[in-house]
């Protein structure tokens, strides 16, 4: 598959705006390892090869294990994720798959036990950002660096 076009070159102002959102997410105070898990999980759901390659590599640099990354597709059954991670992953799934039932109250109740309103807002922006990046990478057929 060939990359269709360079989004940054074609729309630098839009790319800069997205980068601004990403900068906020990266500096919001949530754990970097948690943010990478969210990025990987969202990219799995969306089927974004570029982002999967990028964020699994980034997670490894932070000390994340391959075993846990492999189990993200079954996070709700895998015992290796903390309660906080499980709540964040449930929130990630609900926001990413919003057309499949919006965000259920049970998911909100679970995540609000682990994250205060500020953190939940930051978590929501993180999920929105990676969903946007996934869609842009998929649309342009951005190729993973292997």
C-alpha positions, 0 to 999 in steps of 0.5 A: 500500500502506498501513502496517499499524501503528506498531511503535514505538507498539505495542511500545516495549520491543521497539523499544527492544531492537532499537534497542539492537542497532542501536546496538551495530552502529553503534558496533562499529568496522566501516566505516560505508560497509561497514555500509551496503552490507550493509544495502542488499544484505540489503534487496535480498534481502529485498525491503524497500522502506523499508530500501532507500530509507533505506540508499541515502540513508544510503550516499550521505551517506557518499560511496557512488556510485550505480554501486556501489549499483546493482551490489550485486545482482551484487557477485560479478561487479562489479570495483568492490568490494574483497576485504574488501567482497566477503567481507562481501557473501558472508557477508551473502548466506549469513546472509540466505539461510541456508535455501538451504544454511546458511553454506558453509565456502568463504564462512567461509574467505573472510570469515575471511581479511579479518575477524578473529573480533571483526570477523566477530562484529560483521559477523554482528550487523550482518547479523542486525540488518538482517534483523530490521529488514527483516522488521519493516518488511515485516510492518508495510508500513513505507512509504519516505520518497521 
